[in-house]
Amino acid sequence: LEAALSTGDGGAPRLRAKALWGAGFLAMMAGEPDRAAPLLESSLATFREENDLQGAARALLILANCNQSRPGTSVLPLLEESAALADEAGDGWCLAHALGVAGFEDIKRGDFADARGRFEDGLAVAREAQDNQGMRFALIGLGSVAVVQGDYGYARKLLEEGLAIARELNVPALSSRDFPELREFRLDLEDSTPLWYYVLKEGGVRGKGIRLGPVGGRIVG
């Protein structure tokens, strides 16, 4: 994509903006946020010039994702603008994900009430759009907040739904043998493990402690 952009005028403005967005997204996924950010910012500027609300919303979303690993850069304001533009453009996918990422930013700041509101809104949008990826993201976030707030019944319902979605994906699962530390509680937690703990443990076992495992990765999209 970057090679294509370097030749000629890059084509029509919206096509160029999409190419810039794609190159920025791939750079972010490759773990190169400092390389991704200028591409995404150029994409955003062009989408704004073209009054492309959906394009601008998605550029803001990925730029915010990128900035999460860049100290001293803006994240939450980008996500809030992304959500507003996505809502105006009728882009349910982008809206659900912008709300979800913003919810996790709220958790980092200790704003659990705001996080819960965003996750609930994001889950409603994802359900209406039948966006399983967005639903998984919202479920794990909302369930985690509910645990912190002591709303265990609600948390269990949400996290069990998230785990059910993961099971439908037919990904390899950990067994009770992978949870020996839970046996001491004598609550059969090794056989009926809370999703949040399962995801953390799976990241340690399958992801070697540096990335999510297959269930966690698919749940958070």
BALOBA-1460 file (C-alpha; in Angstrom, 3 decimals):
// residues 221
<rec num="1" residu="l" x="0.000" y="0.000" z="0.000"/>
<rec num="2" residu="e" x="2.757" y="2.436" z="0.851"/>
<rec num="3" residu="a" x="4.500" y="1.604" z="-2.431"/>
<rec num="4" residu="a" x="1.298" y="2.307" z="-4.324"/>
<rec num="5" residu="l" x="0.882" y="5.611" z="-2.513"/>
<rec num="6" residu="s" x="4.411" y="6.670" z="-3.419"/>
<rec num="7" residu="t" x="3.671" y="6.508" z="-7.156"/>
<rec num="8" residu="g" x="1.809" y="9.315" z="-8.896"/>
<rec num="9" residu="d" x="-0.930" y="11.236" z="-7.132"/>
<rec num="10" residu="g" x="-2.341" y="8.200" z="-5.335"/>
<rec num="11" residu="g" x="-5.604" y="8.279" z="-7.273"/>
<rec num="12" residu="a" x="-8.889" y="9.794" z="-6.155"/>
<rec num="13" residu="p" x="-8.808" y="11.397" z="-2.680"/>
<rec num="14" residu="r" x="-11.105" y="8.829" z="-1.012"/>
<rec num="15" residu="l" x="-9.197" y="5.945" z="-2.562"/>
<rec num="16" residu="r" x="-5.951" y="7.455" z="-1.340"/>
<rec num="17" residu="a" x="-7.424" y="7.948" z="2.127"/>
<rec num="18" residu="k" x="-8.465" y="4.290" z="2.239"/>
<rec num="19" residu="a" x="-4.999" y="3.208" z="1.118"/>
<rec num="20" residu="l" x="-3.404" y="5.371" z="3.810"/>
<rec num="21" residu="w" x="-5.789" y="3.885" z="6.387"/>
<rec num="22" residu="g" x="-4.939" y="0.345" z="5.265"/>
<rec num="23" residu="a" x="-1.202" y="0.980" z="5.403"/>
<rec num="24" residu="g" x="-1.549" y="2.549" z="8.845"/>
<rec num="25" residu="f" x="-3.687" y="-0.314" z="10.115"/>
<rec num="26" residu="l" x="-1.167" y="-2.907" z="8.909"/>
<rec num="27" residu="a" x="1.720" y="-0.976" z="10.466"/>
<rec num="28" residu="m" x="-0.144" y="-0.841" z="13.785"/>
<rec num="29" residu="m" x="-0.851" y="-4.572" z="13.658"/>
<rec num="30" residu="a" x="2.846" y="-5.164" z="12.953"/>
<rec num="31" residu="g" x="3.685" y="-3.391" z="16.215"/>
<rec num="32" residu="e" x="4.993" y="-0.181" z="14.611"/>
<rec num="33" residu="p" x="2.786" y="2.579" z="16.084"/>
<rec num="34" residu="d" x="5.225" y="5.404" z="15.304"/>
<rec num="35" residu="r" x="5.153" y="4.380" z="11.658"/>
<rec num="36" residu="a" x="1.389" y="3.877" z="11.655"/>
<rec num="37" residu="a" x="0.364" y="7.183" z="13.244"/>
<rec num="38" residu="p" x="1.422" y="9.559" z="10.402"/>
<rec num="39" residu="l" x="-0.344" y="7.348" z="7.850"/>
<rec num="40" residu="l" x="-3.539" y="7.316" z="9.891"/>
<rec num="41" residu="e" x="-3.358" y="11.067" z="10.505"/>
<rec num="42" residu="s" x="-3.003" y="11.688" z="6.744"/>
<rec num="43" residu="s" x="-5.921" y="9.346" z="6.121"/>
<rec num="44" residu="l" x="-8.024" y="11.206" z="8.682"/>
<rec num="45" residu="a" x="-7.198" y="14.606" z="7.160"/>
<rec num="46" residu="t" x="-8.273" y="13.436" z="3.702"/>
<rec num="47" residu="f" x="-11.483" y="11.858" z="4.978"/>
<rec num="48" residu="r" x="-12.301" y="15.147" z="6.726"/>
<rec num="49" residu="e" x="-11.675" y="17.099" z="3.514"/>
<rec num="50" residu="e" x="-14.010" y="14.754" z="1.663"/>
<rec num="51" residu="n" x="-16.644" y="14.988" z="4.422"/>
<rec num="52" residu="d" x="-16.513" y="11.183" z="4.699"/>
<rec num="53" residu="l" x="-17.911" y="10.643" z="8.192"/>
<rec num="54" residu="q" x="-17.509" y="6.871" z="8.213"/>
<rec num="55" residu="g" x="-13.922" y="7.059" z="6.944"/>
<rec num="56" residu="a" x="-13.024" y="9.701" z="9.529"/>
<rec num="57" residu="a" x="-14.670" y="7.670" z="12.306"/>
<rec num="58" residu="r" x="-12.677" y="4.561" z="11.420"/>
<rec num="59" residu="a" x="-9.436" y="6.494" z="11.038"/>
<rec num="60" residu="l" x="-9.951" y="8.010" z="14.499"/>
<rec num="61" residu="l" x="-10.660" y="4.568" z="15.970"/>
<rec num="62" residu="i" x="-7.468" y="2.982" z="14.639"/>
<rec num="63" residu="l" x="-5.397" y="6.072" z="15.459"/>
<rec num="64" residu="a" x="-6.653" y="5.822" z="19.045"/>
<rec num="65" residu="n" x="-5.718" y="2.112" z="19.094"/>
<rec num="66" residu="c" x="-2.298" y="3.073" z="17.821"/>
<rec num="67" residu="n" x="-1.850" y="5.848" z="20.404"/>
<rec num="68" residu="q" x="-2.538" y="3.434" z="23.259"/>
<rec num="69" residu="s" x="1.089" y="2.312" z="22.927"/>
<rec num="70" residu="r" x="2.490" y="5.826" z="22.357"/>
<rec num="71" residu="p" x="3.058" y="7.658" z="25.678"/>
<rec num="72" residu="g" x="1.838" y="11.224" z="25.831"/>
<rec num="73" residu="t" x="-0.615" y="10.912" z="22.934"/>
<rec num="74" residu="s" x="-4.385" y="11.416" z="22.900"/>
<rec num="75" residu="v" x="-6.693" y="8.383" z="23.112"/>
<rec num="76" residu="l" x="-10.055" y="9.045" z="24.790"/>
<rec num="77" residu="p" x="-10.911" y="12.269" z="22.868"/>
<rec num="78" residu="l" x="-10.216" y="10.443" z="19.599"/>
<rec num="79" residu="l" x="-12.485" y="7.587" z="20.617"/>
<rec num="80" residu="e" x="-15.283" y="9.926" z="21.677"/>
<rec num="81" residu="e" x="-15.141" y="11.760" z="18.338"/>
<rec num="82" residu="s" x="-14.984" y="8.432" z="16.500"/>
<rec num="83" residu="a" x="-18.120" y="7.251" z="18.291"/>
<rec num="84" residu="a" x="-19.962" y="10.504" z="17.537"/>
<rec num="85" residu="l" x="-19.087" y="10.383" z="13.829"/>
<rec num="86" residu="a" x="-19.848" y="6.669" z="13.575"/>
<rec num="87" residu="d" x="-23.242" y="7.252" z="15.157"/>
<rec num="88" residu="e" x="-23.972" y="10.066" z="12.695"/>
<rec num="89" residu="a" x="-22.814" y="7.914" z="9.774"/>
<rec num="90" residu="g" x="-24.807" y="4.864" z="10.923"/>
<rec num="91" residu="d" x="-21.656" y="2.743" z="11.225"/>
<rec num="92" residu="g" x="-22.616" y="0.280" z="13.971"/>
<rec num="93" residu="w" x="-19.349" y="-1.668" z="13.766"/>
<rec num="94" residu="c" x="-17.194" y="1.394" z="14.360"/>
<rec num="95" residu="l" x="-19.521" y="2.772" z="17.039"/>
<rec num="96" residu="a" x="-19.516" y="-0.477" z="19.031"/>
<rec num="97" residu="h" x="-15.730" y="-0.756" z="18.906"/>
<rec num="98" residu="a" x="-15.077" y="2.907" z="19.698"/>
<rec num="99" residu="l" x="-17.314" y="2.589" z="22.763"/>
<rec num="100" residu="g" x="-15.586" y="-0.640" z="23.759"/>
<rec num="101" residu="v" x="-12.048" y="0.724" z="23.509"/>
<rec num="102" residu="a" x="-13.162" y="3.879" z="25.353"/>
<rec num="103" residu="g" x="-14.589" y="1.660" z="28.088"/>
<rec num="104" residu="f" x="-11.218" y="0.010" z="28.619"/>
<rec num="105" residu="e" x="-9.592" y="3.465" z="28.717"/>
<rec num="106" residu="d" x="-12.080" y="4.396" z="31.451"/>
<rec num="107" residu="i" x="-11.041" y="1.284" z="33.383"/>
<rec num="108" residu="k" x="-7.394" y="2.378" z="33.215"/>
<rec num="109" residu="r" x="-8.434" y="5.705" z="34.757"/>
<rec num="110" residu="g" x="-10.541" y="4.005" z="37.440"/>
<rec num="111" residu="d" x="-13.782" y="5.411" z="35.984"/>
<rec num="112" residu="f" x="-15.798" y="2.216" z="36.294"/>
<rec num="113" residu="a" x="-19.220" y="3.886" z="36.115"/>
<rec num="114" residu="d" x="-18.333" y="5.549" z="32.808"/>
<rec num="115" residu="a" x="-16.826" y="2.297" z="31.548"/>
<rec num="116" residu="r" x="-19.973" y="0.364" z="32.393"/>
<rec num="117" residu="g" x="-22.126" y="2.882" z="30.526"/>
<rec num="118" residu="r" x="-19.954" y="2.700" z="27.426"/>
<rec num="119" residu="f" x="-19.832" y="-1.101" z="27.450"/>
<rec num="120" residu="e" x="-23.609" y="-1.335" z="27.865"/>
<rec num="121" residu="d" x="-24.149" y="1.070" z="24.965"/>
<rec num="122" residu="g" x="-21.590" y="-0.778" z="22.848"/>
<rec num="123" residu="l" x="-23.182" y="-4.137" z="23.580"/>
<rec num="124" residu="a" x="-26.614" y="-2.828" z="22.566"/>
<rec num="125" residu="v" x="-25.214" y="-1.460" z="19.297"/>
<rec num="126" residu="a" x="-23.329" y="-4.684" z="18.550"/>
<rec num="127" residu="r" x="-26.397" y="-6.820" z="19.234"/>
<rec num="128" residu="e" x="-28.524" y="-4.692" z="16.910"/>
<rec num="129" residu="a" x="-25.841" y="-4.887" z="14.212"/>
<rec num="130" residu="q" x="-25.359" y="-8.641" z="14.843"/>
<rec num="131" residu="d" x="-21.646" y="-7.899" z="15.232"/>
<rec num="132" residu="n" x="-20.226" y="-10.891" z="17.124"/>
<rec num="133" residu="q" x="-16.805" y="-9.293" z="17.335"/>
<rec num="134" residu="g" x="-18.241" y="-6.194" z="18.989"/>
<rec num="135" residu="m" x="-20.406" y="-8.315" z="21.284"/>
<rec num="136" residu="r" x="-17.414" y="-10.311" z="22.526"/>
<rec num="137" residu="f" x="-15.483" y="-7.124" z="23.175"/>
<rec num="138" residu="a" x="-18.326" y="-5.517" z="25.133"/>
<rec num="139" residu="l" x="-19.178" y="-8.667" z="27.093"/>
<rec num="140" residu="i" x="-15.711" y="-9.172" z="28.502"/>
<rec num="141" residu="g" x="-15.373" y="-5.481" z="29.342"/>
<rec num="142" residu="l" x="-18.793" y="-5.156" z="30.932"/>
<rec num="143" residu="g" x="-18.370" y="-8.405" z="32.826"/>
<rec num="144" residu="s" x="-15.018" y="-7.273" z="34.185"/>
<rec num="145" residu="v" x="-16.488" y="-3.971" z="35.399"/>
<rec num="146" residu="a" x="-19.411" y="-5.771" z="37.015"/>
<rec num="147" residu="v" x="-16.952" y="-7.951" z="38.967"/>
<rec num="148" residu="v" x="-15.106" y="-4.863" z="40.246"/>
<rec num="149" residu="q" x="-18.418" y="-3.267" z="41.260"/>
<rec num="150" residu="g" x="-19.492" y="-6.411" z="43.109"/>
<rec num="151" residu="d" x="-22.400" y="-7.158" z="40.764"/>
<rec num="152" residu="y" x="-21.453" y="-10.824" z="40.583"/>
<rec num="153" residu="g" x="-24.745" y="-12.173" z="39.264"/>
<rec num="154" residu="y" x="-24.682" y="-9.797" z="36.311"/>
<rec num="155" residu="a" x="-20.973" y="-10.469" z="35.772"/>
<rec num="156" residu="r" x="-21.481" y="-14.225" z="35.698"/>
<rec num="157" residu="k" x="-24.286" y="-13.920" z="33.140"/>
<rec num="158" residu="l" x="-22.179" y="-11.732" z="30.859"/>
<rec num="159" residu="l" x="-18.970" y="-13.719" z="31.132"/>
<rec num="160" residu="e" x="-20.778" y="-17.019" z="30.598"/>
<rec num="161" residu="e" x="-22.280" y="-15.586" z="27.421"/>
<rec num="162" residu="g" x="-18.818" y="-14.514" z="26.320"/>
<rec num="163" residu="l" x="-17.436" y="-17.968" z="27.016"/>
<rec num="164" residu="a" x="-20.333" y="-19.546" z="25.116"/>
<rec num="165" residu="i" x="-19.453" y="-17.421" z="22.090"/>
<rec num="166" residu="a" x="-15.843" y="-18.524" z="22.373"/>
<rec num="167" residu="r" x="-16.890" y="-22.179" z="22.549"/>
<rec num="168" residu="e" x="-18.978" y="-21.757" z="19.405"/>
<rec num="169" residu="l" x="-15.786" y="-20.715" z="17.650"/>
<rec num="170" residu="n" x="-14.422" y="-24.225" z="18.318"/>
<rec num="171" residu="v" x="-11.026" y="-23.075" z="19.559"/>
<rec num="172" residu="p" x="-8.766" y="-25.277" z="21.743"/>
<rec num="173" residu="a" x="-9.709" y="-25.003" z="25.408"/>
<rec num="174" residu="l" x="-7.705" y="-25.410" z="28.600"/>
<rec num="175" residu="s" x="-8.648" y="-28.298" z="30.866"/>
<rec num="176" residu="s" x="-9.056" y="-28.504" z="34.645"/>
<rec num="177" residu="r" x="-5.449" y="-29.753" z="34.805"/>
<rec num="178" residu="d" x="-4.332" y="-26.259" z="33.817"/>
<rec num="179" residu="f" x="-5.837" y="-24.720" z="36.966"/>
<rec num="180" residu="p" x="-4.250" y="-26.563" z="39.933"/>
<rec num="181" residu="e" x="-4.064" y="-23.304" z="41.920"/>
<rec num="182" residu="l" x="-7.893" y="-23.137" z="42.016"/>
<rec num="183" residu="r" x="-8.385" y="-26.524" z="43.685"/>
<rec num="184" residu="e" x="-7.459" y="-25.173" z="47.112"/>
<rec num="185" residu="f" x="-10.682" y="-23.134" z="47.180"/>
<rec num="186" residu="r" x="-12.772" y="-26.351" z="46.896"/>
<rec num="187" residu="l" x="-15.411" y="-24.617" z="44.783"/>
<rec num="188" residu="d" x="-14.850" y="-26.649" z="41.582"/>
<rec num="189" residu="l" x="-13.439" y="-23.505" z="39.978"/>
<rec num="190" residu="e" x="-10.970" y="-25.600" z="38.010"/>
<rec num="191" residu="d" x="-13.946" y="-27.122" z="36.170"/>
<rec num="192" residu="s" x="-16.126" y="-23.978" z="36.059"/>
<rec num="193" residu="t" x="-13.572" y="-21.208" z="35.674"/>
<rec num="194" residu="p" x="-14.654" y="-17.531" z="35.526"/>
<rec num="195" residu="l" x="-13.994" y="-16.200" z="32.031"/>
<rec num="196" residu="w" x="-11.803" y="-13.340" z="33.170"/>
<rec num="197" residu="y" x="-9.499" y="-15.763" z="34.981"/>
<rec num="198" residu="y" x="-9.613" y="-18.236" z="32.088"/>
<rec num="199" residu="v" x="-8.506" y="-15.530" z="29.643"/>
<rec num="200" residu="l" x="-5.608" y="-14.464" z="31.891"/>
<rec num="201" residu="k" x="-4.488" y="-18.068" z="32.459"/>
<rec num="202" residu="e" x="-4.777" y="-18.921" z="28.775"/>
<rec num="203" residu="g" x="-2.586" y="-15.947" z="27.940"/>
<rec num="204" residu="g" x="0.042" y="-17.342" z="30.289"/>
<rec num="205" residu="v" x="-0.200" y="-20.937" z="29.054"/>
<rec num="206" residu="r" x="-0.811" y="-20.471" z="25.319"/>
<rec num="207" residu="g" x="0.419" y="-16.928" z="24.829"/>
<rec num="208" residu="k" x="3.562" y="-17.309" z="26.978"/>
<rec num="209" residu="g" x="2.449" y="-14.328" z="29.052"/>
<rec num="210" residu="i" x="2.952" y="-11.792" z="26.243"/>
<rec num="211" residu="r" x="-0.268" y="-12.175" z="24.215"/>
<rec num="212" residu="l" x="-3.804" y="-13.473" z="24.523"/>
<rec num="213" residu="g" x="-4.567" y="-17.110" z="23.791"/>
<rec num="214" residu="p" x="-7.111" y="-18.263" z="21.176"/>
<rec num="215" residu="v" x="-10.238" y="-17.791" z="23.326"/>
<rec num="216" residu="g" x="-9.176" y="-14.429" z="24.749"/>
<rec num="217" residu="g" x="-7.991" y="-13.196" z="21.370"/>
<rec num="218" residu="r" x="-11.271" y="-14.027" z="19.687"/>
<rec num="219" residu="i" x="-13.357" y="-12.602" z="22.523"/>
<rec num="220" residu="v" x="-11.686" y="-9.180" z="22.418"/>
<rec num="221" residu="g" x="-11.629" y="-9.210" z="18.651"/>
